[in-house]
């Protein structure tokens, strides 16, 4: 089966972000010479994986223009093609080292202010440049594969579609448009405006994908368009190398959360830490709650019930996950958090399943994650946002050997039947080919 040339917009291949991992797994069997990526410079780092794709265009200062006074603080990114296998040639062009003070200032103070007043939706605009158009013409893709996380992404996607006039596949990862109408000055104006622009992008798509069944159902209702589900597929053989099969508990059990921190997660992590303290008092145990994250806020560093570990290489995850005694997937219960994560599916969910370690989910009822877990019974689900209830469920899990073994074995079966890359990648390839009418 001959695969087409695909231009991927707004998401690089990497192994340290959910989007990068999902992209890498979905395109894992594509010809590298038939893939190219165009995305903003702040997304391109040394973590990019050249084995899958080494043809990148960095959308830099020629394409991304900031309005005054934000232009005074903007970084000067190189615009142009990157061959990321040539480390020496690209290291000076790809900005890797970022000022933590500058990043904190922007994310904690400037960005919330700009979002409140509505500036974040027009503070910068990425468009076509002569250099970028020449690169597009040179690659001459057969199909466009787009993701979007902001209004800026939407408008860029529309420009690229209209310029190339090639079949387009759009893949939605998070229901971020819902957040636009929650806070901020002019929120209703921007919600209506971005809704129109988002629909205009969807109208240009030949195929629409979502990250979960629940998202696809909601989006079909909301946008009157059919979406099909493609979530993160996994290499089952890779995870079987260290898959857990023994469910006896050691003297000091561990609960592990591995992933991002921030919106939609932090409050529930605090609840888990408090619940672990209750469990230890009631059972006379010394269960450790391990949080594996890139960076952590001070409240985690200073919490005596949490052990903080840094990220490990992706190749080490099967061992790390199988050595934990319980893996936990938390979501926050606030309205804002629910709007963000309601239809999303964590990239790590199938990885958790394949590890062989029992899984607990602490999340609101009306989420894609909970619905999926309850339908296939691959995790213990806690939807009551009370520390006491959470502690009771954890006690039940740690006290019941057969429960731990049952949910772990069920999860392994679900991973093999619904997330095996051997199956999913073939379906993904067929779907891409379908927009070209190629069987």
C-alpha positions, 0 to 999 in steps of 0.5 A: 500500500503506497502512502501519500505525502502528508503535511502535519501542521501544529504538532511535532513528533516527540516522546515527552508530550501527549500530542507528540506521543500520539502523533508518533504512534499514529504515523509510526509506519509512514515513510519518513520521506513522505512526512513534513511538519510545520509549526511554531518555533516554541514547539520545536525542541531537542526532544523532537524525534528525527526517526519518524520525520526530519523535514520541518518548517519552523514558523518564525518571525517571518510568519508570526507577527505580534501586535504592539506592545507584545512585539517588544517581548516576543522572541525572534525565531528563525523562519525556514526549513529544518533538517533536525537530523543535522544537530549541529546545523539546527541547534542555533536555530531551534530555541531550546533554552528558555528563561524560567523567569520570563516564562513564569512572568508570561504564564502566571501574570501576562497571559491571564491578563491578556485572556481576561481582556481578550488580547490573547486571541489577536496578540499574534497572528501566524500567516503565510510568508514567501519563504513558507509558501516556497517550502510548501510548494517544494514538499507538495503534500497530497494531504494536510493533517491539522490540529488546532489549539488556539484561534491563531491555529485556526486562521493559519489552518484556513490559510494553508488549506486555501493556498494548497487546495489539497484534501485536509484531515482535522484531528481535535485533541481537547475541547478548548473552544468551550473554555473561551466563553468561561472567563474574561472581558468580551468573552461572548464576542470571542466565543461567537467569533471563534466558533464561526472561524472554527466552523469555517475550518471544519467546513474545509476538512474532508475527514474529521477526527476526535480523541474519544468516542464521547468527543465525537458524539458531542461534536457531531451534535454540536457541529452537525458533522461526523467525527471518527475516533483516533486515540493513542495506539501503543506497541503491545510488544514494547509494553509486554517487556515489563508487564506486571503479573504479580499482584501481591503488595510489598511492605511499602506500596506506591501509588503513581501518577505520571503526567502533566500538572496544572489546569484540570489536575492539581486540586485532585492531586492534593485530594489524593495526597490527603487520602493517602494520609488517611489510608496510612493511618487506618491501615498502619501502612506507609503507602507513598504517592509518587508524582512523576512530572517535568516540573512541579509547583511548590505545594507538591515539593512541600507536601510530605505525602508526595514523592516527586520524581522527574520524567524518565525516558519513554523506553523506561516507562514499562518498567516504571509503571509495572513497578508501581502498585496502583496507577492513578488517573485524576481530573479536577472537578471544577467547572473550568477543568471539566470544560477542558477535559470533559471530552479528552482522553489521556495519552497515558490511559492505554499505556497504563492499561498495558502495564499490567498495574491496577488503575484507579480513576478519580474524576467527574462522572461526565467525562470521556475517561470515566465513561470509557472505564465504566463501559469496559471495566478496566479501572476502579472509578471514583467520581465522588469528590470527597477525600473520605470517599477516595480514601475508602476506595483506596483502602478497598483496592489495597485490601482486595487482591482479587480486585487488583488482579481483575481490573489489571487483567481486564485493562491488559485485554482492552489495551490489546483489543482496542489500542494495539498499534497493529490494528489502530495504525492500519485503520488510521492509514485507511482513513487518510487514504480515504480522502484521496479515494484510494483503497 
